[in-house]
Amino acid sequence: MTYAISLRPVKIIALVFGFLFAFSTAASAQRIAYVDVDRVLESFKEYKDAQDELDRLAAKWRQDIAQEYDVIKGLYNRYQAEQVLLSEDARRTREDEIMNREKEVRDLQKARFGPEGELFRRRQEMVRPIQERVYRAIESYATERGYDFIFDKSGAAGIIFFSPAYDKTDDILSRLKG
């Protein structure tokens, strides 16, 4: 009887090691790689040219906006100097003019640099086709070589390819609905 009790911990340890071995072999069966997408993109002359053009355009727009703010500052300084000489209506008119000009410049800034502004649209037009070409090449490479996951080393996109066999989204959704 004491002999059977002493075997129980040995069986548990053997079972644990068996599970660990099975898990480690299953984990090693997944093929994982990474790609430095930034380095790949930088190797394209079209990408560099697009980035340079976008940088020039953004610098010009920043300069234009800075000049507009300088004009507004001049209007404000003139208003400050003349404020004591102006009637109440004239003061309100000048203040409204300054505030309206400031709002126009902020709107221009948003239209050019905002999340859906002109710079974003131009970047999409110029850079996106090159990025899509790179991502298609990565996906093709992964499929041909049997990779399950490919990560972006530059960290911008995270996972850029994954085998659909590892997508467990539907399992989680059905568990939550059930």
C-alpha positions in Angstrom: 0.0 0.0 0.0 2.8 2.4 0.8 4.3 1.4 -2.5 1.2 2.7 -4.4 1.2 6.0 -2.6 4.9 6.7 -3.5 4.2 6.1 -7.2 1.4 8.8 -7.2 3.9 11.8 -7.1 6.1 10.1 -9.7 3.0 9.8 -12.0 2.1 13.4 -11.5 5.6 14.6 -12.3 5.7 12.4 -15.4 2.4 13.7 -16.5 3.5 17.4 -16.0 6.7 16.7 -18.0 4.7 15.0 -20.7 2.5 18.1 -21.0 5.5 20.4 -21.1 7.2 18.3 -23.8 4.0 18.3 -25.9 3.5 22.0 -25.5 7.1 22.8 -26.3 7.0 20.7 -29.5 3.7 22.3 -30.5 5.2 25.8 -29.9 8.3 25.0 -31.8 6.2 23.9 -34.8 5.1 27.5 -35.4 7.3 29.4 -37.7 7.8 33.0 -36.8 9.9 35.7 -38.4 10.3 39.5 -38.4 11.0 42.1 -41.1 12.3 45.6 -40.8 9.6 47.2 -42.9 11.1 50.7 -42.5 14.4 49.5 -44.0 12.6 47.8 -46.9 10.6 50.9 -47.6 13.7 53.1 -47.4 15.3 50.9 -50.1 12.7 52.2 -52.7 13.7 55.4 -54.5 10.0 56.2 -55.0 9.4 56.0 -51.3 12.3 58.3 -50.5 11.2 60.8 -53.2 7.7 60.7 -51.9 8.9 61.3 -48.3 11.1 64.2 -49.5 8.2 65.8 -51.4 5.9 65.4 -48.5 8.5 67.0 -46.2 9.0 69.9 -48.5 5.2 70.5 -48.8 4.8 70.3 -45.0 7.6 72.7 -44.4 6.1 75.2 -46.9 2.7 74.9 -45.3 4.2 75.4 -41.8 5.9 78.5 -43.1 2.7 79.9 -44.6 0.8 79.3 -41.4 3.6 80.9 -39.4 3.4 84.0 -41.6 -0.3 84.1 -41.1 0.2 84.0 -37.3 2.8 86.8 -37.7 0.1 88.9 -39.5 -2.3 88.2 -36.6 0.3 89.2 -34.0 0.8 92.4 -35.9 -2.9 93.1 -35.9 -3.1 92.4 -32.2 -0.1 94.6 -31.4 -1.6 97.5 -33.4 -4.9 96.9 -31.6 -3.2 97.0 -28.2 -1.5 100.3 -29.2 -4.7 101.9 -30.5 -7.2 100.3 -28.0 -7.5 103.4 -25.7 -8.3 105.6 -28.7 -11.1 103.3 -30.1 -14.7 103.4 -29.4 -16.4 100.4 -27.8 -17.9 99.3 -31.2 -14.5 99.8 -32.9 -12.8 97.7 -30.2 -15.3 94.9 -30.6 -14.9 95.0 -34.4 -11.1 94.8 -34.2 -11.3 92.0 -31.6 -13.7 90.0 -33.8 -11.5 90.6 -36.8 -8.4 89.3 -34.9 -10.4 86.3 -33.5 -11.8 85.5 -37.0 -8.4 85.6 -38.6 -7.0 83.3 -35.9 -9.9 80.9 -36.4 -9.2 80.9 -40.2 -5.6 80.0 -39.6 -6.4 77.2 -37.1 -8.9 75.9 -39.7 -6.2 76.0 -42.4 -3.8 74.3 -40.1 -6.4 71.5 -39.4 -7.2 71.2 -43.1 -3.6 70.7 -44.0 -2.2 68.8 -41.0 -5.2 67.3 -39.3 -5.9 63.5 -39.1 -7.8 63.7 -42.4 -6.0 66.7 -43.8 -4.3 67.3 -47.1 -0.9 66.0 -45.9 -2.5 62.8 -44.8 -4.3 62.4 -48.1 -1.2 63.1 -50.1 0.8 60.6 -48.0 -1.9 58.0 -48.7 -1.7 58.7 -52.5 2.0 58.6 -52.7 3.2 56.1 -50.0 0.3 53.6 -49.7 0.9 51.9 -53.1 4.6 51.3 -52.1 3.6 49.9 -48.7 1.0 47.6 -50.2 3.6 46.3 -52.6 5.9 45.5 -49.7 3.1 43.9 -47.6 2.0 41.7 -50.6 5.7 40.6 -51.0 5.8 39.7 -47.3 2.6 37.8 -47.5 3.7 35.9 -50.6 7.1 35.1 -48.9 5.4 33.9 -45.7 3.0 31.7 -47.6 5.7 30.1 -49.8 8.0 29.5 -46.9 5.4 28.3 -44.4 5.7 31.1 -41.8 2.8 31.4 -39.4 3.5 34.9 -38.2 5.7 37.8 -39.4 6.2 40.8 -37.2 7.4 44.2 -38.2 10.7 44.9 -36.4 10.2 48.7 -36.8 7.1 48.3 -34.6 4.9 50.5 -36.7 2.5 47.7 -37.8 3.0 44.9 -35.3 1.9 41.7 -37.0 2.0 42.1 -40.7 1.3 38.5 -41.7 -0.4 35.7 -39.8 -1.7 32.3 -40.8 -5.5 32.3 -40.6 -5.3 29.0 -38.8 -4.2 30.9 -35.7 -7.1 33.3 -35.7 -9.3 32.4 -32.8 -11.6 35.4 -33.0 -14.6 33.4 -34.0 -14.1 30.9 -31.1 -14.0 33.8 -28.6 -17.1 35.4 -30.2 -19.1 32.2 -30.1 -18.0 31.7 -26.5 -19.2 35.2 -25.6 -22.5 34.7 -27.4 -23.1 31.2 -26.0 
